[in-house]
Amino acid sequence: MLSSTADHIFWMSRYVERAENTARMLSVNHDTALMPQSRDAAMHGWAAVLSISELQPDYTSRYGKVTPEQVLEYMVLDPLNPSSIYSCLNAARENARAVRGALTTEVWETHNMTWLELHRFTRSGIFERDPGRFFEWVKYRSHLSRGVALGTMLQNEAFHFLRLGTFLERADNTARLLDVKFHALESNGGGPRPQEPRSHTQEYYHWVALLRSVSAFEVYRQVYRDVVSPKRIAELLILRNDMPRSLHASMLEVVANLTAVSNDHSGKTERRAGRLLAELKYGTIDEILANGLHAFLVQFLERVNDIGAGVSRDFLVH
């Protein structure tokens, strides 16, 4: 398979997954911002959205003060922000267009229609009137893209690079979300968050919002059947291999698809991915918490980024 084709397919899937994760994050923050809380606490939530994506410096240089309206504009419609939903869906469509011959007609048409419908949303003002409806649409189009690929593509190298991009991006985003949400609570709002006590109700909704952002609230209830606790949330989203958006489940897919496209140069990258998967498979949440959850997640992100760089080095266009 040509490295340029693999490159386009890999990044096409990463951008779709990134758009979905951004929509999930913004949807939950938009809903929780409606809860009774101080203005400073609400602004901290919007600043955390920028922190998760490491976009705070760029936002500050261009927009200045953090406000809900400007963060939504920046993270959804700003074409100069490479991580905005607009930019991600545009990049996914352009990558798909470049390799139409390696995709089924249904996959290409799904990406193209998503891009055309995005323009309809922006022209009609639906996003401004009902952000929640727009975020649900983004998630639906991402689900549709994955489903069409699974249902119509030959499971060859193109398919494996598509899956590889999806799950590397998912592992990265889940780890970032966990790190920011847990670190903010542990430090009682490190950074700009005011030093104010949380009620039990606020704590509950904080954790429920985190679970809902990765569609894990119902799953949590099925698995644990009791009160929502930070320790079990961390276990669910890090170590459970049957939770679709967990770090363990994501790395299972990464390793499987890396193995499927293995070449003479990819041994080092495969070993690094396999070692990370083994630590998730045999680790315990008590060990992770004893050594520090923040330290674990920072190291995990570094290792996932290193695996992504290895994939680019071993298979894709340099």
Secondary structure, 3 states (H helix, E strand, C coil): CCHHHHHHHHHHHHHHHHHHHHHHHHHHHHHHCCCCCCHHHHHHHHHHHHHHCCCHHHHHHHHCCCCHHHHHHHHHCCCCCCCCHHHHHHHHHHHHHHCHHHCCHHHHHHHHHHHHHHHHHHHHCHHHHCHHHHHHHHHHHHHHHHHHHHHHCCCCHHHHHHHHHHHHHHHHHHHHHHHHHHHHHHCCCCCCCCCCCCCHHHHHHHHHHHHHHCCCHHHHHHHHCCCCCHHHHHHHHHCCCCCCCCHHHHHHHHHHHHHHCCCCCCHHHHHHHHHHHHHHHHCCHHHHHHHCHHHHHHHHHHHHHHHHHHHHHHHCCC
